Amino acid sequence: MITLYGISASRAFRCLWMLEELGIDYRREPLDYRDQDALNDPAYRALNPNGRIPTLVDGDYVLWESMAINLYLARRYGQATGLWPDDEQAEGLAWQWSFWIMTEVEHPLLSVLMHRRVLPAEKRDPQRAARNQGLLRQPLGVLDQALRGRDWLLHDRFTVADLNLASVLGWARPARLSLRDWPALDAWLKRCLERPARRRAQID
Ligand SMILES: N[C@@H](CCC(=O)N[C@@H](CS)C(=O)NCC(=O)O)C(=O)O
């Protein structure tokens, strides 16, 4: 049995989206990142010593870090659905883009989201949001360039690489970050976000 710990209004959403794309049976433990008691429960800490979500349990195998969970799930269960790339070089690109989104994009984009939308009004810092929006210009240009003339990042189909990137870039809209300057990226993101599995993963 596969169990995924986390609510969809968190980074666990990426893994729920992957599980829905795969169409495999899984159970969800709706652990909330604000519930410090539950995160610090020794039984949960034994699974994830970071005390964070998401955590995946597949039989007696335990994995944390959202991107690692998705790469594992796609490799183990996603060959038939085409979510896993066809060859080692395409696999390398899936890892490349997954590390890239976490190191170049996730932090500044989350900061824009927090300071424009999520934090209570008195805690928002518009200058911080603007600064981080500025930091995103370069990496968003890189992705836009890579997507010009193509529908998907790898091969001719939606793969784990698209899912991992789109699950982070999906914050752009709630963060009120216009993607007008990057039309290939904008069109690709819409294609990804329209997928029925993404809608199904939006549970809470
Ligand atoms: N790099 C980790 C980050 C996990 C993470 O920070 N999760 C947040 C929720 S989105 C959390 O559990 N926060 C609880 C806390 O920090 O106490 C991943 O991608 O899985």
PDBQT file of the ligand as one rigid body, heavy atoms in Angstrom, charges set to zero:
ROOT
HETATM    1  N1  LIG A 301      12.173  20.543   0.207  1.00  0.00    +0.000 N 
HETATM    2  C1  LIG A 301      11.041  19.928   0.864  1.00  0.00    +0.000 C 
HETATM    3  C2  LIG A 301      10.286  21.033   1.608  1.00  0.00    +0.000 C 
HETATM    4  C3  LIG A 301       9.182  20.473   2.490  1.00  0.00    +0.000 C 
HETATM    5  C4  LIG A 301       8.483  21.586   3.262  1.00  0.00    +0.000 C 
HETATM    6  O1  LIG A 301       9.094  22.608   3.623  1.00  0.00    +0.000 OA
HETATM    7  N2  LIG A 301       7.194  21.369   3.541  1.00  0.00    +0.000 N 
HETATM    8  C5  LIG A 301       6.442  22.337   4.289  1.00  0.00    +0.000 C 
HETATM    9  C6  LIG A 301       4.999  22.413   3.763  1.00  0.00    +0.000 C 
HETATM   10  S1  LIG A 301       4.954  22.984   2.091  1.00  0.00    +0.000 SA
HETATM   11  C7  LIG A 301       6.343  21.898   5.748  1.00  0.00    +0.000 C 
HETATM   12  O2  LIG A 301       6.135  20.737   6.007  1.00  0.00    +0.000 OA
HETATM   13  N3  LIG A 301       6.469  22.824   6.707  1.00  0.00    +0.000 N 
HETATM   14  C8  LIG A 301       6.318  22.526   8.093  1.00  0.00    +0.000 C 
HETATM   15  C9  LIG A 301       7.391  23.135   8.931  1.00  0.00    +0.000 C 
HETATM   16  O3  LIG A 301       8.389  23.636   8.370  1.00  0.00    +0.000 OA
HETATM   17  O4  LIG A 301       7.235  23.111  10.169  1.00  0.00    +0.000 OA
HETATM   18  C10 LIG A 301      10.181  19.232  -0.178  1.00  0.00    +0.000 C 
HETATM   19  O5  LIG A 301      10.124  19.704  -1.317  1.00  0.00    +0.000 OA
HETATM   20  O6  LIG A 301       9.576  18.190   0.131  1.00  0.00    +0.000 OA
ENDROOT
TORSDOF 0
